[in-house]
Amino acid sequence: MNLHAMRAIYRFEMARTWRTVMQSVISPVISTSLYFIVFGAAIGSRIPHVGGVSYGAFIVPGLVMLSLLTQSLSNASFGIYFPKFTGTIYELLSAPVSTLEIVASYVGAAASKSIVLGLIILATASLFVPLRIEHPLWMLMFLVLTAVTFSLIGFIIGIWADGFEKLQVIPLLIITPLTFLGGSFYSIDMLPPFWQKVALFNPVVYLISGFRWSFYGLSDVGIGFSLAMTLAFLLAALGVVVWIFRTGYRLKA
């Protein structure tokens, strides 16, 4: 395994975060803090506790997931799209670096940035609401699995996109709505029976449910099922990435 090449790609991608710290870190933290203020303080004071947890604290896992998903997609998609845009992707493909090493480097960097951002948002949330984490190891596991999964999806989007505008199509029109409708701000138990069943077709429900369970022991679906679905999404995304490199889809022009 070419560890030197992997380290070089990883360090280059991580260095880009500090060159765009306002966009990569400060802006998501400020945006999420506004959610805490508006939903947690203003609206939360008028909503009774959810499962014995204050509403402001209840929405923290959902907001962390919202930021984690969007940032993982953005970091990974731009990370692989830019080499395509400049043409340096062909130098990378012709270098003595395997497919596994390329994917691990780009996805690892994107996931690392998203995980750091998620932890910063958690620390920020503790300033606004009483926060507790009953299962910290499970919380970290869901955090890492989700970041890696959506970094893989972002990697796929970056290869598929043939223009900067397409980098925003799927996150804006699909992922963000699914996250808002996936229980970020409510429990799906609050929905009418029909819509509860419909919500179970939303994959983000399982991510948020498992992540929220690690905080308060509350979940809309069983923790084992949430973990199984998260791993299934991870394997599906990994399978698509493998197919892309085997077929050369959008890589060989």
C-alpha positions, 0 to 999 in steps of 0.5 A, spaced: 500 500 500 502 506 497 502 510 504 506 516 502 501 517 496 495 516 501 498 521 506 499 526 500 492 526 498 489 526 505 494 532 507 492 536 501 485 535 502 485 537 509 489 543 508 484 546 503 479 546 510 484 551 513 484 555 506 477 556 506 475 556 514 470 561 513 466 556 509 468 550 511 467 551 519 465 558 521 459 558 516 456 551 518 457 552 526 453 559 525 447 556 521 446 551 526 447 555 532 441 559 529 437 553 529 438 552 536 436 559 538 430 559 533 428 552 535 431 551 541 429 557 545 424 561 541 419 555 539 422 550 544 419 554 550 412 553 547 413 545 546 412 540 551 418 535 552 419 529 547 420 523 551 422 526 557 427 530 553 427 538 552 425 540 545 432 544 544 436 538 546 431 533 542 433 536 536 441 537 537 442 530 534 438 531 528 441 538 527 448 535 527 446 530 522 444 535 518 450 539 518 454 532 517 450 530 511 451 536 507 458 537 509 460 530 507 457 531 501 460 537 499 467 536 501 467 529 498 464 531 491 468 538 491 474 534 493 474 529 487 471 534 482 476 539 482 481 534 479 477 532 474 475 540 472 483 541 472 485 535 468 489 532 474 485 526 475 488 523 469 495 524 472 492 521 479 489 515 475 496 514 471 500 514 478 502 508 482 496 509 486 490 504 487 483 505 487 482 503 494 488 508 496 485 514 492 478 513 495 480 512 502 484 518 501 479 523 498 473 519 502 477 519 509 479 527 508 472 529 507 469 524 513 475 527 517 473 534 516 465 532 517 467 529 524 471 535 526 465 539 524 460 535 528 464 535 534 464 542 534 457 543 533 456 538 539 460 543 543 457 549 541 450 546 542 452 545 549 452 552 550 445 553 548 441 546 551 442 541 557 446 536 553 447 529 555 450 523 551 448 516 554 452 512 549 458 515 547 461 510 543 455 508 539 455 516 538 462 516 535 460 510 531 454 513 528 458 519 527 463 516 523 459 511 519 455 516 517 460 521 515 464 515 511 457 513 508 455 520 505 463 522 503 462 516 499 456 518 496 459 525 495 465 522 491 460 519 487 456 525 485 463 529 484 465 524 479 458 524 476 457 532 475 460 535 469 459 542 472 459 546 478 451 547 478 450 539 478 454 539 485 449 542 488 443 538 485 442 532 489 444 535 496 439 541 495 433 537 492 434 530 495 439 530 501 436 536 505 429 535 504 430 528 506 434 530 512 428 535 514 423 530 513 427 524 517 425 526 524 431 532 525 426 536 528 421 531 531 419 524 532 416 520 527 411 517 532 408 524 532 406 523 525 399 520 523 399 512 522 400 513 515 405 518 514 409 514 520 409 508 515 411 513 509 417 516 513 420 509 514 422 509 506 426 515 508 433 512 509 435 518 513 430 516 519 435 510 521 441 515 521 438 520 525 434 515 530 440 511 531 444 517 533 439 520 537 438 513 541 446 514 543 444 521 546 438 520 550 436 512 549 430 514 544 429 512 537 423 511 532 426 504 530 430 499 533 437 501 534 440 494 531 435 496 525 438 503 525 445 500 525 444 495 519 441 500 515 447 505 516 451 499 514 447 497 508 448 504 505 455 504 506 456 498 502 451 500 497 455 507 496 462 503 496 459 498 491 457 504 486 464 507 487 468 500 485 463 500 479 465 507 477 473 505 477 472 498 474 468 501 468 471 508 468 464 511 468 466 519 467 473 518 468 475 516 461 474 521 456 
